[in-house]
Amino acid sequence: MYTANDKRYDRMQYNRCGSSGLMLPAVSLGLWHNFGDTGVYSNIEKMCFTAFDNGITHFDLANNYGPKPGSAEISFGRILREHFAPYRDELIISTKAGYDMWPGPYGDHGSRKYLIASIDQSLGRLGLDYVDIFYHHRMDPDTPLEETMGALEQIVRSGKALYAGLSNYDGATLEKAAAILNERHVPFVINQNCYNILDRTIEHNGLKETSCRLGKGIICFSPLAQGRLTDRYLNGIPSDSRVRTDGRFLREDQVSGDKLDNIRKLNELAQNRGQTLAEMALAWLLHDKAITSVLIGVSKPEQILDNIRATENISFTADELAEIDRLSL
């Protein structure tokens, strides 16, 4: 039976989620890959233990995380049942719905039908009465925003989630959604979006500015840009990389030519700071007061420890920030 490290909270920085009362660890663990049916359960256990032993209290899931869809929640539900049950009140567990989950017209997007069925299914897989944060996973232009936000309201009021979140929204839609949730007194506290040195979308679509103005937190997924902001591609494309095995999320042209030259220059800058490229990439996000937490994806426990080291130096000079901006173009 797992017993948590008594010093775990000394090893992590915690940030307030916007203007809410909720605190999240600077580094959170995402269970998108490597925690489903294709993962080895003993390794999943070790990754979760390593995370919690080092102060990572937030575990982020979605209904379709796996592979296959639902299997990450089943795996984490087993961890909760076998090991983490005594620590439930020390954990922040989040899940989401919004992408394709089951066949037919009711297993996707943002309808009340889909979202309420999804939270019930997720709670069943996790073996929980509630999650701490429930997100709508993506904008749905074909469903009235009032319906989607009304479903989040019902989920929170029913006690199945403590807080509401939005993921993959832009600034304009966030503003409208927040107004609806505010009018209904729903505790919407956080946005989850892709953000990293190489992907500045939320700086351009209004999400970052609007979130700050409204006092909402931001948690960043893909902080290492699918591995581009690590040492993995510095010397070429490995044969077992996602570029070669799964072209959906990373293409060869993103890690070659001028883009690769810039990544190598970013690596030199990181080395001059006494950090790995990955550590600097995470630190760059965490130096920004708008960012509550970064979501890391890992395949082995040691990577968790490597990523946590980023919190040891999140200060940047003006020249360093300017150079990072220049190399991100």
N, C-alpha and C positions, 0 to 999 in steps of 0.2 A: 504494500500500500504506500502510495506517495505521501511524503511529508514535506511541506514547503520550507524553503530556506528562510530562517528568521530575519535575515538581513536584506531581504529582497527589495524593500522600499528604499533602502539607502543607495541602490544601484541605478535608480531611474529618476529622471526629471518629469514632473507632471505639470501640464498646462491647462488653464481654464478654457473651456469650450465656448468661445465667444463671450457673451455677457451672461451666460447661464451659470448655475452652480456646479455643473458637471466638470470634473477634472479627468483628463485622459493622459496616459503616458506619452512622452514625446515619440516613442517608437511603439507601434502596435503590430500585432501579427495578423497577416492576411492569410486566409485558408483557401485561396482560389485554386492553386495547383498543389499537388503532392500530399493532399490530405483526404483524398477520396479512394475509390476502389483500386487505383493504380499505385497507391502508396503502401508502404510496409507499415503495419500498425505499430510495431515496436519503435520504429523511427518517428512516427507521428507522436507517440507518447513522449519520446525524448525531446522532440522539438517543443511541445507544449510545456513540459517540465522546465526546460532551459529558459523558455520565455518567462514563465511565472516566477521562477527562482531569481530572475534578474529584473523584476519589477514591471514586466509587461503584463498589465492587467486586462488589456483589451484584445479580444479575439474576434475577428471580423469575418463573417460568412455571408452567403446568399443562398437562396433556394436552389439555384442551378450550379453551385460550385461542386466540383468533382475532380475529374470525371468519374462516373457518370453523374448527371444532375441529382442532387440530393445526398450524394454519398459523403461529401465533406461534413454535412450536418450530422449524418449518422455516426461518422467516426468521432466527431467532437462530442456528440451525445454520449458515446461510450466512455470517453475521457472524463466527462462530467460525472457520469454514474459511478465509474470505478475509482476515480482519484480526486476530482475537484469538488465533489458535493459539499464537503465541509467548508469550502472557500467561496461558495456561490456569492455571498454578499461582498466579496472582495474583487469580483470579476465584472467587467463590462463585456457583454456578449451582444453583438449586433448581427442582424441578417437583413435580407433585401428581397424584393420581388419586382419584376418589371420586364425580364427577358423570357424567352421561350422556355417553358417548363414541362408542359404535358400537351398531348395532341388536342386538336379541336379549337374552337373559338374562345375558350375561357381560360387558356393557360398561358397568356402573354399580355403584355402592355400594362394598362393602368385602370382597368374597370374596378368598381367596387367588388364585383363577383370574384375577380381574379385575386385581388389583394387580400381579401378576407379569407378566402380559401387557402391562400399561400401562407399566411401567418399561422393558421391552424395546422397546416401540414408541417411547417418548419418547427413549431413547438413540439409536435409529435416526434419528429426525427431527433430533436435535441433532448427530449425528455424533460422539458421545462414548462412552467406555468406562464412565464413571461420572458421576453428579451429586453435588454436595456435600451437598445435603439433599433427601430425598424425603419428602413429606407424604402422609398419608391426609387427603383434602380435606374430609371431613365425617363426622359420626357416622352409623352404620348400625345401627339398633335390631334389624334382622332378621338380622344376621350376628353370631355369637358374637365378643365382643371378643378372645378368645384367638386366633381364626382371623385376624382382621385384624392384630393385633400380631405373630402368627407370620409373616405375610407380610412385614411390615416387617423382622423379624429376618432372614428369609432374604435379603431384598434387600440388607441391610447386610452380612451375612456373605459374600454372593457377590461383594462388592466393587462392586456397581452403584450404591451410595450410601455416603457416608461417615457421614452422620448421618440419624436419623429425626426427623420432625416431625409434629405434629398440627394440623389446621386446623378451625375452627368447632366445636370441642368445648366442653362446659360443664365446670364444676369437678368435679362428681361423676364424670363419665365420664373426665375427664383423670386423676383420682386412680387409678381402677381400671386405666387403660391404662398409666400410668407404673409402677405396681406390677408389672405383667406384664413390661414392657420392662426394668425394673430387675432382676427375677429372672433374666431371660435375658441380662443384661449387654449390652443394646443401647444405643448412645449416642443416646438421645432428648434433644434439647437445646432445642427451640423450639416455641412455639405461634403460629399465625397466626390472628388474629381481627380482626373489625371493631371499631374503637375510635376515637372522636373526641369532641370537646366535646359534640356533640349526641346521640351514641349511647353510652350507658354500660352496655350489656348485660353486659360482662365484669365490671363492678363488682357486678352483682346476681346473676349465675348462678354465682359461685364461681370462675370461671376465673382472674381476676387474683390473688386471694388464694392459691389453690391453686398456681398457677404460681410465685409468689414463694416460698411455703413449701417447694416441692420443688426450688427452684434452677433453674428452667427460664426461658429467655428468652421474650419476647413481641415479635412484630413485627406492626404494625398496618396493616391495609388500610383503604381508604376514610377516610384521615385528614382529608380535606377534605369529608367527608359528601356525596359526589357533587356537589361544586361549591357546596354551600350555604355553606361556610366560605371563600368567595372573594368577589370583588367582582361576580361574574357576575349575581347575582339582586338586588342592592341596589336597583336602579331598576326592578324588574319582571322578567317572564319573557321572555327573548329568544325569537324565533320559531324559532331553530335549536337550542334547548336540548333536553336529554333529556326534560324535562317534555312538550314538544310532539312530539318525534320518537320517543320510546321510554319509555312509562310504566311499565316494569317496575321501575325502580330509583329513580325520583324522581317524586312526585306534586305537583300544583299546591298542595294544602293544606299541603305542607311548606315552601313558600316564599311564603306569603301571610299576611295577618292578623297575629295576635300573634307567630307564629313569625318572620315577616319583621321585625317590629319588634325582636325580640330579636337577630336577626342584625345588624341595623343598629347596635344598641347594642354588640354585640361588636366591630363594625368601628370604632366610636368609641374603644373601649378599646384596640384594636390601634394606632390612629393616635396615641393618647396615649403609647404605648410606642415610637413610631417604627417600627412594623411595618405591613405589610399584614395583612389578616384572615387570609389563607392562611399567612403567616409565623408569626403568633401561634398559629394552630391547630396547626401542626407543632411549634412551640416548646413549647406546652402539653403535648404528648405527651412530648417529649424531656426535659422537666424532671423527669419521673417516673423514678426509678431502676429501676422495674419494667420499663420499656420499653427494648428493645434497639435497635429500628430502626423507622422509618416507611416504608411502601411508597407511593411516589408514582406516579400515573398521568399521563402527559403526551401531548400531541399534537405538540409542537414543542420543539426544543432549548432555547429561551430559558426555558421553564417550569422546566426542570431547574435552571438557575442561580437563578431566582427562589426555588425551594423550598429550595435549599441555604443561602440567606441566613438561613433560620430558625435555623440552628445558631449564629449569631453572638450571639444573646441568648435564652437559655433560662431566665433567672432571672425569677421572679415574686414580687411581694409577697403577703403574706397577704390583703390587701384585694382585689388583682387576682384571686386564685384564688377567693375567696368570690364576687366579682361574676360570674366566669365560671360558677361553679356555679349561681348564681341564674338567670342568663340561659339556661342549658341546659335548664331544666325545661319 
